[in-house]
Amino acid sequence: MTATEERDAIRRVLAGDGDAFEPLVHEHEKLVYNLALRMLGDEQDALDASQEAFLRAYRALSDFQGRSKFSVWLYSLTANICRDMLRRRGRTAARASLTTEEGEELDLPDDGPGPQELLEKKELRQAVRDGLAQLDPAFREALVLRELNGLTYEEIGQVMDLEPGTVKSRIFRARRKLADILTATGNFSDTGPSKSSGKGGADR
């Protein structure tokens, strides 16, 4: 869906054409669900949160002013719902997955397609999921929005109500913490090209 098509769909919904909201759902449902899944760590909770996010978006669409991307506004609704759910759980952390339905993940070493290498990559993905779950929820949210949802620092700031500089700091600290966890468990070597993820230049 192009930006023009998206604006047209929003205009039609606001004019009373409820069916015009369906293309917006289709366009964003996977990323909304994956964001909720990584924040909440539970498939059913993620499904409930994503459904609630689209329901709220539909009901409050007139509040969308177009000053940011529709996706950023939608991620903000999703993130707020997830934070509320985490508070109701009384948890300070949630199990999270860095792998989407399409197999997207953080930039991990690619050692080749052999059986042993595939097993090692599977184990590394699990280690990353375990490490991500140990991060502070706010750091995890910032890292997921940056690495997997592809938002800019400014857009993440809009979602999390933070200044871009604070967003950069959180992502930097999240990357270092995740690298430290993986190093401690023997799943990451803090040498070579991977070490750049812990330097400030990686955030530019």
C-alpha positions, 0 to 999 in steps of 0.5 A: 500500500502506497502512502497515497493509498493509505491516506485515501483509505483513512479518508474513506473510513472517516467518511463512513466507509468502514470497509476501507479500514480492512486494507489498513489492517492487512497492511500492518497486522503482521508487524503489529502482531510481532511487536506485541509478541516480542513485548509480551512473549505470549501468542494469545496475549499478542493476538489479543493486544493486536486486535485491541490495537486495531479496534482502538485505531478504528475508533480513534482514527479521527485523532490521527493528524497525519503528523507521523506515519500511520504505522508509527501511530499504530505502533504507539497504540500497540505499545501502550496496550502491551505496557498496560497488559504487562502492568496488569500481569505484575511482571517487569519482563516478558518472554520475547522472540526476535524471529518473525513469521518470515524468519526475520531476526537480528543480524546474526553470523551466517556460518553456512547452510550445513546441518551443524551450522543450521543447528548452531544458528537455531541454538543462537536464535534461542539464546538471543530470545532468552537474552532479550527476555532478560532486558528491561522492557523499555530497552527491549521495546526500543531495540525491537522497534529499531532492529525489527520494525525499522523505525528511525530514532525520531519515530521510536521517540514518538512511540515511546515519548522520548527524545531521540538522544534518549532513544539512541542511549537505550538502544546502545545499552540494550545492544551492549547488554544483549551482547554481554548476555550472549557472551556470558553464555558462550553464544557471542564473541566480543571480538571481530566485526560483531564488536562494532554493535557495542560502539556508538558508531553503530547507532548512527 
